[in-house]
Amino acid sequence: MSIEALIKKAAAEAVTALYGTAPAEQQIQLQKTKKEYEGHLTLVVFPFLKLSRKRPDETAAEIGAWLAEHCPAVAKFNAVGGFLNLCIAPETWTRLLAGIDTQERYGIVPVTDGAPLVMVEYSSPNTNKPLHLGHVRNNLLGWALAGVLEASGNRVVKTNIVNDRGIHICKSMLAWQKYGNGETPQSSGKKGDHLIGDYYVAFDKHYREEVAQLKAQYMAEGMEEEAATEQAKADAPLIKEAHEMLVKWEQGDEEVRALWRKMNEWVYAGFDETYKALGVGFDKIYYESDTYLVGKRMVEEGLAKGIFFKKEDGSVWADLTGKGLDHKLLLRADGTSVYMTQDIGTAALRFEDFPIDKMVYVVGNEQNYHFQVLSILLDELGFKWGKDLVHFSYGMVELPNGKMKSREGTVVDADDLIAGMIAQARATVEEAGKFADMDEKERAEVARIVGLGALKYFLLKVDARKNMLFNPEESIDFNGNTGPFIQYTHARIRSILRKAADAGIALPEESIEAALAGVDYAEKEISLVQHVAEFAAVVRQAGADYAPALVANYCYELVKEYNQFYHDFSILREEDEKKRLLRLVISRNVAKVLRLGMGMLGIEMPERM
């Protein structure tokens, strides 16, 4: 039982014994004592005044006296108005620390067979271009959210929906046919996703040239500029050919389909390299080419049941005016599907594959309305989790101008970003002199861990709902709220523990409580134990709130506290054997909790730096 739970139970007993009525659970409010007062935990007394019929200070004093007499965990107390500040007995902290020390995965809730099944969708790339900075934030948020949800006791399925069909895919295919001369990833030495992205850019370049020529022609013939522009965009031969290719694809033309499969395989191989470098993955990948027909069928079934309606032009719509929204298009007049239709189809396939209890979509905030509508439609179509689907909405991320130049100058390429972060980490670690006794293999590995740790932590520490500016140089700093600061502290603790082992200072694997019996705690040591103990509650809260940032910032606050302790207290040079053991056990558990917390965010922790 945690100290908080122990004190709450004792407080309930105290109120019942003193005033004859048991308090409601929500009346017992416990918080950390403010630094300006003596104590570790503070009980808020105001909710008990109706029961005591006494002044706040009298009530606090009475409850404090009862606790000091009947609860061994309470060493002493002081009452300040309606607040009862409690000083926890040293042996209680020792018992708590010993309990944490015996749990290899302290704070992580074991996942049982009957736990809720949560599916988390993230990434959602198009197969016409490589992943970019926005995808990086999306993937890191999705992976971290899945980690937090699993750590708080849920079964989790990580999934991806690949947008592998549509006019944008045909543009890359057509450009490769026209300008590629049979180029492949192997012949060009390029990753497949970058190669296809180059042809998407090439299509746009040639299309713009055609539009400009036609526009000039139409204006010379007397057409107004705006009308000439729109007409030129529609008449350009390239866009017409792309639409013809799309029609052939939808009709199952084998030549077009074969080209589509070949080019998509190149892209998937490139994506896999990027995902591996980022340290993310999926349990199941769905493809829009498999789901859009399912969505069409479900919309048609909904139309037959009267859930949807058809307009005179043959298009199918959902009437959401009764829910304060508008009419939503589901099938165009020509029978083709829209994104909403495809998402309905994807949901149907997923529900066939997994008994989902909760569906979480990690998608940018520009799609807030889309998911509001999707939730309503899925509910009306009978999906039990539809009404309660979660849109994990996040803001955009940008880099300062001039940082990490991208291939196209406007979109920050994910591969460039990853490579740039690792190179920058290597230079920073080298400059700090932390590579002195490492061989090349270890230097490269530490640079990778630190570079990716800096990137991941900087993107994850911010409330996901906010837009943010990612500054690579600021993220790779061994001071402040950064990944490398946390990683370096972990490596420092691991170094201390190795030195202790080398010096023959053995930490007992069992009976920590007996070994520390009677040890005299400093307030900073108590504060650290208290902070480590809070990890379990932080994990639960992060899972309940879908908030990986809570875990990230907890790790930073813990590291900040530990470094103050490290500055103020000797560890290995402490002559008092019990004090030295206490500080080593605290250090070991700080490192453990950091490894667990950062690990669930997808951030590796180096053993040395």
Buried (B, 14 or more C-beta within 10 A) or exposed (E): EBBBEBBBEBBBBBBEEBBEEEBEEEBBEBEBBEEEEEBBBBBBBBBBBEBBEBEBBBBBBBBBBBBBEEBEBBBBBBBBEBBBBBBBBBBBBBBBBBBBBEEEEBBBBEBEEEBEBBBBBBBBBBBBBBBBBBBBBBBBBBBBBBBBBBBBBBBBBBBBBBBBBBEBBBBBBBBBBBBBEEBBBEEEEBBBBBBBBBBBBBBEEBBEEBBEEBBEBBBEEEBEEEEBBBBBBEBBEBBEBBBEBBEBBBEEBEEBBEBBEEBBEBBBEBBBBBBEBBBBBBEBBBBBBBBBBBBBBBBBEBBEEEBBBBEEEEBBBBEBEEEEBEEBBBBBEEEEBBBBBBBBBBBBBBBEEBEBBBBBBBBBBEBEEBBBBBBBBBBBBEBEBBEEBBBBBBBBBEBEEEBBEBBBEEBBBBBBBBBBBBEBBBEBBEEEEBBEEBEEEBBEEBBBBBBBBBBBBBBBBBEBEEEBEBEBEBBBBBEEBBBBBBBBBBBBBBEBBEEBEEEEBEBBEEEBBEBBEEBEBBEBBBBBBBBBBBBBEBBBBBBEEBBBBBBBBBBBEBBBBBBEBBEEBEBEEBEEEBBBBBBBBBBBBBBBBBBBBBBBBBBBBBEBB
